[in-house]
Amino acid sequence: MSVEELVPAIRTGDVARLTRIPGVGRKTAERMVVELKDKLETVVVAGEKPAAASPAGVEADVVSALINLGYEQRAAESAVSEAKRTAGTANFEKLLRAALHGLSAPQTRKAVG
């Protein structure tokens, strides 16, 4: 099986296709899917275009990170909006830092508990 066939088969969990490889049974194919699926997300195969992260996805990820850190949802969303306006970046790390910086100001601190 070529790489162009193998990678999509693992990504989609196509066990039937993987069992067509000589010496690979159902259990081995399932194990390949479980162990390699996440690792192959970054692999680009010929003919595929790499998936671009949408700016809205990055913003949602930053809001989620802030909520997980204990900030209220409204405060997290406001901080991300403000950070996006001032920093103007779609980079997760930079946007998170800018949002945290905004939240660390005494008048906007809204941590839960």
mmCIF file of the C-alpha atoms, coordinates in Angstrom:
data_MODEL
# 
_entry.id   MODEL 
# 
loop_
_atom_site.group_PDB 
_atom_site.id 
_atom_site.type_symbol 
_atom_site.label_atom_id 
_atom_site.label_alt_id 
_atom_site.label_comp_id 
_atom_site.label_asym_id 
_atom_site.label_entity_id 
_atom_site.label_seq_id 
_atom_site.pdbx_PDB_ins_code 
_atom_site.Cartn_x 
_atom_site.Cartn_y 
_atom_site.Cartn_z 
_atom_site.occupancy 
_atom_site.B_iso_or_equiv 
_atom_site.pdbx_formal_charge 
_atom_site.auth_seq_id 
_atom_site.auth_comp_id 
_atom_site.auth_asym_id 
_atom_site.auth_atom_id 
_atom_site.pdbx_PDB_model_num 
ATOM 1   C CA . MET A 1 1   ? 0.000   0.000  0.000  1.00 0.00 ? 1   MET A CA 1 
ATOM 2   C CA . SER A 1 2   ? 1.349   3.418  -0.906 1.00 0.00 ? 2   SER A CA 1 
ATOM 3   C CA . VAL A 1 3   ? 1.670   6.246  1.572  1.00 0.00 ? 3   VAL A CA 1 
ATOM 4   C CA . GLU A 1 4   ? -1.030  8.143  -0.344 1.00 0.00 ? 4   GLU A CA 1 
ATOM 5   C CA . GLU A 1 5   ? -3.435  5.279  0.485  1.00 0.00 ? 5   GLU A CA 1 
ATOM 6   C CA . LEU A 1 6   ? -2.118  4.393  3.943  1.00 0.00 ? 6   LEU A CA 1 
ATOM 7   C CA . VAL A 1 7   ? -2.358  7.800  5.611  1.00 0.00 ? 7   VAL A CA 1 
ATOM 8   C CA . PRO A 1 8   ? -6.022  8.467  4.711  1.00 0.00 ? 8   PRO A CA 1 
ATOM 9   C CA . ALA A 1 9   ? -6.931  4.904  5.713  1.00 0.00 ? 9   ALA A CA 1 
ATOM 10  C CA . ILE A 1 10  ? -5.434  5.429  9.170  1.00 0.00 ? 10  ILE A CA 1 
ATOM 11  C CA . ARG A 1 11  ? -6.933  8.923  9.525  1.00 0.00 ? 11  ARG A CA 1 
ATOM 12  C CA . THR A 1 12  ? -10.439 7.672  8.716  1.00 0.00 ? 12  THR A CA 1 
ATOM 13  C CA . GLY A 1 13  ? -10.095 4.412  10.649 1.00 0.00 ? 13  GLY A CA 1 
ATOM 14  C CA . ASP A 1 14  ? -10.620 2.283  7.540  1.00 0.00 ? 14  ASP A CA 1 
ATOM 15  C CA . VAL A 1 15  ? -9.733  -1.064 9.139  1.00 0.00 ? 15  VAL A CA 1 
ATOM 16  C CA . ALA A 1 16  ? -11.012 -3.028 6.124  1.00 0.00 ? 16  ALA A CA 1 
ATOM 17  C CA . ARG A 1 17  ? -8.568  -1.258 3.827  1.00 0.00 ? 17  ARG A CA 1 
ATOM 18  C CA . LEU A 1 18  ? -5.680  -1.730 6.267  1.00 0.00 ? 18  LEU A CA 1 
ATOM 19  C CA . THR A 1 19  ? -6.338  -5.476 6.584  1.00 0.00 ? 19  THR A CA 1 
ATOM 20  C CA . ARG A 1 20  ? -5.629  -5.803 2.850  1.00 0.00 ? 20  ARG A CA 1 
ATOM 21  C CA . ILE A 1 21  ? -1.954  -5.208 3.658  1.00 0.00 ? 21  ILE A CA 1 
ATOM 22  C CA . PRO A 1 22  ? -0.208  -8.616 3.781  1.00 0.00 ? 22  PRO A CA 1 
ATOM 23  C CA . GLY A 1 23  ? 0.436   -9.653 7.392  1.00 0.00 ? 23  GLY A CA 1 
ATOM 24  C CA . VAL A 1 24  ? -1.947  -7.083 8.906  1.00 0.00 ? 24  VAL A CA 1 
ATOM 25  C CA . GLY A 1 25  ? -4.980  -8.525 10.619 1.00 0.00 ? 25  GLY A CA 1 
ATOM 26  C CA . ARG A 1 26  ? -7.950  -6.783 12.185 1.00 0.00 ? 26  ARG A CA 1 
ATOM 27  C CA . LYS A 1 27  ? -6.312  -6.276 15.604 1.00 0.00 ? 27  LYS A CA 1 
ATOM 28  C CA . THR A 1 28  ? -3.125  -4.880 14.085 1.00 0.00 ? 28  THR A CA 1 
ATOM 29  C CA . ALA A 1 29  ? -5.118  -2.556 11.826 1.00 0.00 ? 29  ALA A CA 1 
ATOM 30  C CA . GLU A 1 30  ? -7.153  -1.292 14.783 1.00 0.00 ? 30  GLU A CA 1 
ATOM 31  C CA . ARG A 1 31  ? -3.964  -0.747 16.780 1.00 0.00 ? 31  ARG A CA 1 
ATOM 32  C CA . MET A 1 32  ? -2.423  1.181  13.882 1.00 0.00 ? 32  MET A CA 1 
ATOM 33  C CA . VAL A 1 33  ? -5.451  3.475  13.793 1.00 0.00 ? 33  VAL A CA 1 
ATOM 34  C CA . VAL A 1 34  ? -5.456  4.060  17.550 1.00 0.00 ? 34  VAL A CA 1 
ATOM 35  C CA . GLU A 1 35  ? -1.711  4.682  17.845 1.00 0.00 ? 35  GLU A CA 1 
ATOM 36  C CA . LEU A 1 36  ? -1.075  6.611  14.634 1.00 0.00 ? 36  LEU A CA 1 
ATOM 37  C CA . LYS A 1 37  ? -4.237  8.624  13.960 1.00 0.00 ? 37  LYS A CA 1 
ATOM 38  C CA . ASP A 1 38  ? -3.230  11.643 16.075 1.00 0.00 ? 38  ASP A CA 1 
ATOM 39  C CA . LYS A 1 39  ? 0.379   11.522 14.896 1.00 0.00 ? 39  LYS A CA 1 
ATOM 40  C CA . LEU A 1 40  ? -0.646  11.633 11.246 1.00 0.00 ? 40  LEU A CA 1 
ATOM 41  C CA . GLU A 1 41  ? -2.719  14.809 11.602 1.00 0.00 ? 41  GLU A CA 1 
ATOM 42  C CA . THR A 1 42  ? 0.355   16.897 10.743 1.00 0.00 ? 42  THR A CA 1 
ATOM 43  C CA . VAL A 1 43  ? 1.485   14.699 7.850  1.00 0.00 ? 43  VAL A CA 1 
ATOM 44  C CA . VAL A 1 44  ? 0.703   16.049 4.403  1.00 0.00 ? 44  VAL A CA 1 
ATOM 45  C CA . VAL A 1 45  ? 0.451   13.511 1.629  1.00 0.00 ? 45  VAL A CA 1 
ATOM 46  C CA . ALA A 1 46  ? 0.991   14.357 -2.036 1.00 0.00 ? 46  ALA A CA 1 
ATOM 47  C CA . GLY A 1 47  ? -2.219  15.753 -3.480 1.00 0.00 ? 47  GLY A CA 1 
ATOM 48  C CA . GLU A 1 48  ? -3.518  16.974 -0.138 1.00 0.00 ? 48  GLU A CA 1 
ATOM 49  C CA . LYS A 1 49  ? -3.611  20.552 0.991  1.00 0.00 ? 49  LYS A CA 1 
ATOM 50  C CA . PRO A 1 50  ? -2.672  21.242 4.584  1.00 0.00 ? 50  PRO A CA 1 
ATOM 51  C CA . ALA A 1 51  ? -5.629  22.323 6.686  1.00 0.00 ? 51  ALA A CA 1 
ATOM 52  C CA . ALA A 1 52  ? -5.390  25.975 7.609  1.00 0.00 ? 52  ALA A CA 1 
ATOM 53  C CA . ALA A 1 53  ? -6.540  26.994 11.041 1.00 0.00 ? 53  ALA A CA 1 
ATOM 54  C CA . SER A 1 54  ? -9.333  29.500 10.853 1.00 0.00 ? 54  SER A CA 1 
ATOM 55  C CA . PRO A 1 55  ? -8.965  32.654 12.928 1.00 0.00 ? 55  PRO A CA 1 
ATOM 56  C CA . ALA A 1 56  ? -12.328 31.914 14.545 1.00 0.00 ? 56  ALA A CA 1 
ATOM 57  C CA . GLY A 1 57  ? -10.983 28.495 15.584 1.00 0.00 ? 57  GLY A CA 1 
ATOM 58  C CA . VAL A 1 58  ? -7.954  30.087 17.222 1.00 0.00 ? 58  VAL A CA 1 
ATOM 59  C CA . GLU A 1 59  ? -10.144 32.582 19.053 1.00 0.00 ? 59  GLU A CA 1 
ATOM 60  C CA . ALA A 1 60  ? -12.432 29.792 20.287 1.00 0.00 ? 60  ALA A CA 1 
ATOM 61  C CA . ASP A 1 61  ? -9.387  27.818 21.448 1.00 0.00 ? 61  ASP A CA 1 
ATOM 62  C CA . VAL A 1 62  ? -8.077  30.814 23.399 1.00 0.00 ? 62  VAL A CA 1 
ATOM 63  C CA . VAL A 1 63  ? -11.491 31.385 25.002 1.00 0.00 ? 63  VAL A CA 1 
ATOM 64  C CA . SER A 1 64  ? -11.582 27.711 25.965 1.00 0.00 ? 64  SER A CA 1 
ATOM 65  C CA . ALA A 1 65  ? -8.086  27.919 27.443 1.00 0.00 ? 65  ALA A CA 1 
ATOM 66  C CA . LEU A 1 66  ? -9.049  30.957 29.518 1.00 0.00 ? 66  LEU A CA 1 
ATOM 67  C CA . ILE A 1 67  ? -12.196 29.226 30.789 1.00 0.00 ? 67  ILE A CA 1 
ATOM 68  C CA . ASN A 1 68  ? -10.085 26.214 31.750 1.00 0.00 ? 68  ASN A CA 1 
ATOM 69  C CA . LEU A 1 69  ? -7.834  28.586 33.677 1.00 0.00 ? 69  LEU A CA 1 
ATOM 70  C CA . GLY A 1 70  ? -10.848 29.707 35.702 1.00 0.00 ? 70  GLY A CA 1 
ATOM 71  C CA . TYR A 1 71  ? -12.056 32.853 33.950 1.00 0.00 ? 71  TYR A CA 1 
ATOM 72  C CA . GLU A 1 72  ? -15.750 33.409 33.294 1.00 0.00 ? 72  GLU A CA 1 
ATOM 73  C CA . GLN A 1 73  ? -16.863 32.906 29.706 1.00 0.00 ? 73  GLN A CA 1 
ATOM 74  C CA . ARG A 1 74  ? -17.943 36.516 29.162 1.00 0.00 ? 74  ARG A CA 1 
ATOM 75  C CA . ALA A 1 75  ? -14.662 37.830 30.576 1.00 0.00 ? 75  ALA A CA 1 
ATOM 76  C CA . ALA A 1 76  ? -12.684 35.393 28.417 1.00 0.00 ? 76  ALA A CA 1 
ATOM 77  C CA . GLU A 1 77  ? -14.599 36.349 25.263 1.00 0.00 ? 77  GLU A CA 1 
ATOM 78  C CA . SER A 1 78  ? -14.162 40.072 25.978 1.00 0.00 ? 78  SER A CA 1 
ATOM 79  C CA . ALA A 1 79  ? -10.450 39.625 26.620 1.00 0.00 ? 79  ALA A CA 1 
ATOM 80  C CA . VAL A 1 80  ? -9.981  37.676 23.390 1.00 0.00 ? 80  VAL A CA 1 
ATOM 81  C CA . SER A 1 81  ? -11.916 40.273 21.390 1.00 0.00 ? 81  SER A CA 1 
ATOM 82  C CA . GLU A 1 82  ? -9.839  43.073 22.863 1.00 0.00 ? 82  GLU A CA 1 
ATOM 83  C CA . ALA A 1 83  ? -6.606  41.139 22.350 1.00 0.00 ? 83  ALA A CA 1 
ATOM 84  C CA . LYS A 1 84  ? -7.579  40.412 18.748 1.00 0.00 ? 84  LYS A CA 1 
ATOM 85  C CA . ARG A 1 85  ? -8.320  44.098 18.167 1.00 0.00 ? 85  ARG A CA 1 
ATOM 86  C CA . THR A 1 86  ? -5.063  45.324 19.712 1.00 0.00 ? 86  THR A CA 1 
ATOM 87  C CA . ALA A 1 87  ? -2.702  42.467 18.832 1.00 0.00 ? 87  ALA A CA 1 
ATOM 88  C CA . GLY A 1 88  ? -4.390  41.584 15.555 1.00 0.00 ? 88  GLY A CA 1 
ATOM 89  C CA . THR A 1 89  ? -2.947  38.071 15.473 1.00 0.00 ? 89  THR A CA 1 
ATOM 90  C CA . ALA A 1 90  ? -4.332  34.670 14.585 1.00 0.00 ? 90  ALA A CA 1 
ATOM 91  C CA . ASN A 1 91  ? -1.485  32.931 16.428 1.00 0.00 ? 91  ASN A CA 1 
ATOM 92  C CA . PHE A 1 92  ? -2.799  30.991 19.447 1.00 0.00 ? 92  PHE A CA 1 
ATOM 93  C CA . GLU A 1 93  ? 0.131   31.677 21.755 1.00 0.00 ? 93  GLU A CA 1 
ATOM 94  C CA . LYS A 1 94  ? 0.321   35.408 21.022 1.00 0.00 ? 94  LYS A CA 1 
ATOM 95  C CA . LEU A 1 95  ? -3.436  35.836 21.292 1.00 0.00 ? 95  LEU A CA 1 
ATOM 96  C CA . LEU A 1 96  ? -3.502  33.927 24.586 1.00 0.00 ? 96  LEU A CA 1 
ATOM 97  C CA . ARG A 1 97  ? -0.694  36.061 26.020 1.00 0.00 ? 97  ARG A CA 1 
ATOM 98  C CA . ALA A 1 98  ? -2.420  39.275 24.958 1.00 0.00 ? 98  ALA A CA 1 
ATOM 99  C CA . ALA A 1 99  ? -5.735  38.114 26.435 1.00 0.00 ? 99  ALA A CA 1 
ATOM 100 C CA . LEU A 1 100 ? -4.060  37.117 29.703 1.00 0.00 ? 100 LEU A CA 1 
ATOM 101 C CA . HIS A 1 101 ? -2.324  40.477 29.797 1.00 0.00 ? 101 HIS A CA 1 
ATOM 102 C CA . GLY A 1 102 ? -5.689  42.192 29.399 1.00 0.00 ? 102 GLY A CA 1 
ATOM 103 C CA . LEU A 1 103 ? -7.244  40.038 32.090 1.00 0.00 ? 103 LEU A CA 1 
ATOM 104 C CA . SER A 1 104 ? -4.401  40.724 34.510 1.00 0.00 ? 104 SER A CA 1 
ATOM 105 C CA . ALA A 1 105 ? -5.269  44.437 34.625 1.00 0.00 ? 105 ALA A CA 1 
ATOM 106 C CA . PRO A 1 106 ? -6.955  45.127 38.019 1.00 0.00 ? 106 PRO A CA 1 
ATOM 107 C CA . GLN A 1 107 ? -10.201 46.502 36.555 1.00 0.00 ? 107 GLN A CA 1 
ATOM 108 C CA . THR A 1 108 ? -10.829 43.450 34.337 1.00 0.00 ? 108 THR A CA 1 
ATOM 109 C CA . ARG A 1 109 ? -9.808  40.590 36.628 1.00 0.00 ? 109 ARG A CA 1 
ATOM 110 C CA . LYS A 1 110 ? -12.734 38.186 36.702 1.00 0.00 ? 110 LYS A CA 1 
ATOM 111 C CA . ALA A 1 111 ? -11.408 34.839 37.857 1.00 0.00 ? 111 ALA A CA 1 
ATOM 112 C CA . VAL A 1 112 ? -13.889 32.378 39.302 1.00 0.00 ? 112 VAL A CA 1 
ATOM 113 C CA . GLY A 1 113 ? -13.518 31.229 42.879 1.00 0.00 ? 113 GLY A CA 1 
# 
